[in-house]
Amino acid sequence: MNKKKKNKDYSKRSKKTPPTSQLKNRIEKLLHNNPNKTYSLKEILTLTEAIAPIEKEQTAAIVNNMLIEGKLMIVEGKIKSNRTYKTIKGKIDFVNPRFAFLVPDAEFSDIGDLKIDAEKLNSALDGDYVEALIYNKGKKNTENWQAEIQTILTRYRTEFVGRIEISERYAFVIPDNRRMYYDIFVPKDQTQGAKNGQKVIVKVVEWHRLDSNPVGIVTEILGDAGANDTEMHAIMADFNLPVNFPKDVITEAENIEAKIPTKEIAKRRDFRQITTFTIDPEDAKDFDDALSVQRLENGNWEIGVHIADVTHYVPTDSFLDREAYLRGTSVYLVDRVVPMLPERLSNHICSLVPHEDRLTFSAVFEIDEKANIINRWFGKTIIHSDKRFSYEEAQTVLEQKEGVFAQEILFLNQLAYTLREKRYKEGSISFETIEVKFKLDENKKPIAVYIKERKDAHKLIEEFMLLANREVADFVYHLNPDKPLTMVYRTHEEPIEDKLQNFAVFAKRFGYQIQTQGKGIAQSLNHLTKSVEGTAQQNILQNLAVRTMAKAKYTTEDTAHFGLAFPFYTHFTSPIRRYPDMMAHRLLHKYLSNPNPESQTLYEAMCRYASDRERLAAEAERASIKYKQVEYMQQFALNNTAYEGVITGVTEWGFYVEINETKCEGLVRVVDLTDDYYDLDTENYRLVGRRKGRIFGFGDTVKVSIKETNLEKRTIDLYLE
């Protein structure tokens, strides 16, 4: 698919005779999209707009050839398509400019994904929901099905972010989105005053002809390309994630009474006199979980996992609730948090700040010293946090074994260790993925890159959040013995055996044995995680292992969480930043007094939407990290600094290298490997020199320097040292 020619006047239709391929496409579209209709040659000439004598002559010749080839047939003196068709619906996966895949709806899953050439997409774009005519090229094997898009049922998106280029008579927007392969034509009077080179949001309003470009209007000017705020807003807009809250949402938040009524306190279990604290990142502002600890007379311990009672302040179907559902999640970009709820709620009223009474929804456990759960209780509470720990402060207490609430923190850490070991024995997988962090200057420019280290303080909090989520899900599932109640579960299916088998073959090259069946899967993956820790291959192998797993999702289906080895699991502990947690809160609260099931159909639809929003947020977060990595590495372009890195991917055009020091990834292009000609050995994930036999393989350690960086494309090109 070609980009448009920018010196062409799109306001006038070309008077040249269309090429034969275009005439043939018109004939195929007319007859194949209407397979049950018959046409005379005169009707075909009229309907395909063959007006000039030469066009009529060529069109007639094409029809004759198609009859000879058996693509068309004669019925009662008229011409019709000779294909057997059926109609299906599905979603477009536009993988590159040349072709896309149609992913059929579940009811057509027996057909499988269908490859479609770009010229047969009928202007469908990535993510669009479409209706397609599919036909079989004379064979019954479903692998021979061909497809053509007939109708676009729902546009996945009509707005795109990009850089505007303005000429005297018109403008074009070059989209940032890597799966939008058309530049968008903008009439000069629809640029809204944007300046050449600025980042804008453009809305596609029409598509005159399929052999030209979509037409759009500028709806928002984001600012100068390369400016930090412009680029962060561009990332949010590119993934269709809102930044600013509507006025009615802000007004509703401002009208919430912060003072807790005495009547409300009386309805709740009071934990204000029990030792309670939070442990969060140093820069956190929304504290949605706290832990309380007290020793019981029988020698056991009572551990309370207290979660911000967001749904108390956000009624169902309020402006706040609708906006929270629309967003689905808070988004964590490198330099900012775009919250799901307005700051008055997320950072103040709902946040479990120290030395203030706060309303919570709690999971309270009586636990013995071997981490056995003796009793559990769930309900609405009120707490008063005694202290706000950062992870670093809590870690200091753990290491020095002294400080404020040292006894409580040390005991919680002991329990966390025991709970974690139990999980691993039961088949939980211990992936420790690397998290890249940045130190930014006052202009949000990255001045350092470092790897966030997860220590015991992080793992302590994680373990008790896992405990609460698991026990809430288990409690709701068993609450009604006759029929399980509708609940929002967080599930994770077992890995697809073929993917796991491929990974096992790959890992074996590095000396690791991966089991592909039964409990041995988790055990072997955990062994891999421990074995690669601290090695150059750690990030690659762990990321590849994660990719073999199915993606976790929200659903009302009570299936297990494979990665955690929990039969039932939900998300209950982060309602300030995740809408599914609010859903779980509402369901649990309702069932505690009235165990009659809510609509599974409604909640399943909400779960699917929440899973989609989570995916978009994660993609935006990765895009912001990639942007900052490229921005950081700009300063080292062409300064001949050598970096050690690991090959993370091999393609016919080169190999990708992750730099060990910064975890930034760049491409060494084959054209820059001047010592030999290199061929791709796909089976062994490597490039091999034809004459000298030099090999660049997946996982190899190499030295590279920065050739150039491209912030707009978020790419880094490398030289091999």
Summary of the structure (lengths in Angstrom):
residues: 721
radius of gyration: 29.8
end to end distance: 36.2
largest distance: 100.8
contacts: 2259
relative contact order: 0.07
helix: 33%
strand: 29%
